[in-house]
Amino acid sequence: MEVNTKSAEYARFLEESEGYKRKILGLKRSDTVPEGARTYDGATFLCYEATATLDTDGLTCITRNNVVCGGAVYCGIGSRRLSKPDFDEGLEMIVGKNRAYSTKPTMRRVNQQLVHYEEKHKYLIMGKLEDMADPEVVMIITDPQRVMRLCKAYTWKTGELVHALGGTNWCGMSFPQVMRDKTMTFNFGDPPSRTFMQLDDSEMFCVIHWDLLPLIVDNLKNVSTGEGY
């Protein structure tokens, strides 16, 4: 597979100049499987699949049937069909004390506030940024100081503020609005995503639409150092 050299160039620049300790993840919705991409065997949480992707070379392709959580919906590939017993069992895992939501109405209220897709795609393609030609979005895991620099580079050039979400799942806070509005965001994730991705207390997520990445990379040099005030 021929990889977009810009992807590798941006990955190398950001990892070297900004000092990221982790590889950058690329994601893309698609209706076709790229040549050479691995299909995922089994079903688990999207955040776990993303972590496994960063630990391997090349691309991974998943469908809605590979995802047991809401991650497939929030990435625009729909949700797998569930029997009523399976659906009820899933609700028991996320609703109640020490779960994601206190009640089913609370869960519905959260979902009403998230962006929804008008169309669904068949596949979600994931891979390290340097392995991926023309990703749709990139996800960077790093500390608040480095996320701040990404946000400042964007706002310095565009005058647009970066809006973040908090309080619900990692995938819902990370992808729908960025994919639909071609913007960027940041969040702290949630307990499952932070556990599966093995984030320490100093790390957080930043998700950027691919169309914005050149602008951000080009303007990191213009971010104030905080000196001289």
Secondary structure, DSSP 8 states (H G I E B T S, - for coil): ----HHHHHHHHHHHHHS--SS--EEEEEESS--TT-EE--S-B-HHHHHHHHHTSSSEEEE-GGGBSSTHHHHTTS------HHHHHHHHHHHBSTTSSBSSHHHHHHHHHTS---SS--SEEEEEEGGG-SS-SEEEEEE-HHHHHHHHHHHHHHH--------SS-HHHHHSHHHHHHT-EEEE---HHHHHHTT--TT-EEEEEEGGGHHHHHHHGGGS--STT-
